[in-house]
């Protein structure tokens, strides 16, 4: 049986900035680029494009980040960021097919992960485990665009 590590926290780009709480981390980084007098206009555009790509390709809640055997060890920090989804009828080889990047036709990375799980109503146990049947898994499995 495979175990899916599902991202279950808000990325820091989406959280209020510590230095400027009225802006998210992403918005604050854009602002810092704008006010940087050491950068030319072209450098600012390039920096903002890079930041936008990083933002678009960040992990998001529900992303299938990793797939591994269900009897593998877990790190303490993993429990802070993930829920552990077990689907007994899906083997490891099949499960790894859900842990892929989403690229456009030219091979450019568009999203960090192609597949995600609709987390609505999922309630993990005290060890952050959730078990689903294959049909329940398939009904929650979504494809990013």
N, C-alpha and C positions, 0 to 999 in steps of 0.2 A: 504494500500500500504506500502511496505517496503522501507527503505532507507539503502543503502549499503555505509559503510565508506570504501573508497578505499585509501590505502596508496599512497601518492603522493610526496615523498621526498626521497632524497638519504640518506641512513643510514650512520651514522658516521664512521662505519667500512670501508666504501668505499671512504670516503673523505680524502684529504691530512691531515696528522697529523699536529697539530698546532706546536709541538716541532720539528718535522722532516718532513717538507713539501714534501720531495722527496718520502716518504712512506705513504701508506694509514694507517688509524687507526689500521686496522687488521695487516698489515705488521709490524708496529711499535711495537705492543704488542708482536708479535712473537720475534722480535729483543730483546725486554726488557727481555723476558724469557731466551733467549740464553745467554745474558751477565750477568745474575744474578748468581753470584758466590756462593750465599747461598743455591742454589738448587742443588740437586744431578741430575744425568742424568735421573734417573727414575722419579723424581719430574718434571723435565723439560718436559719430554714426556707426563706426565699426564696433566700438565698445558697447553701444546700445544694442546693436544686432546680436553680438555675442551674449549679452545679458538676456535678451529676449529668447534666444535659442536655449540657454540654460533654464530659463523659466518654463518654456514649453516642454522641455524634456525632464523636468523634475519628477520624482516619484509623487504619486497622488494617492489619496485614500482609496483603498480597494485594489491597487495594483498587485498583480502576482509577481513578486520580486524574485522569489527563488522557489525551487521545487527540490525536495530531497526525500530520502527514505524516512519513514515515520519513526524509526527507532534510533535516529541520530541524536547526538548531543545538542543541547541548546545553550546559547550564551545568555548571561543575565541581561545584557543590554537588548537582546532581541525581544524580550517580553515587554519592553517599553515601547517598541516601535511596530510590533507585528501581532497579528493573531495567527494561530496555527490551524489551518483548515485540513481536515482529513476526509477523504472520500475513498472508502474501502474498495470500491469496484474499479477505480482508475489506477492502472499500473504506473510505475515510475517513468517508463519510456514515453507513454502517452501524455503524462502530466507535464513532462519537460517541454512538450510542444506548446504549452500555454505560457511559457516564460520567454517570450521573444520580443525583440525590438520592433517598433513600427517605423518603417522608412518609406519615403515617397518613391515615385517611379525612377528617380535618378540616384537612389541610394542614400539620400540625405536623411539623417535621423530626424523624425518628426515627434515621436513620443518615446519615453523611456521604456514603456511596455505597451504591447498591442492589446493585451487582454486585462480586464479587471473584473472584480466581483462586486455586485451590488450589495452593499453592506447593510441595507435597510433591514432592521429587525434581527440581525445576527447578534446573538448574545453569547459571548464566550464564557467558559467556566473560569474558575479561579486561577487556572494555569494558562489562560488565553487560548484554550482549545475549542474548536467548533467542529462537529461532525455533520456531514451532509450526505444524502444519497446522491447517486449520479444524476438522477433527474432534477433534484433540487439544485445541485451544482450547475447543471446546464441551464436551468431557468435563471440563475443569478449571473452567469457568465456573459459579459458584454465585450464588444470590440470597440476600441477607440477609433475615431476618425481624424 
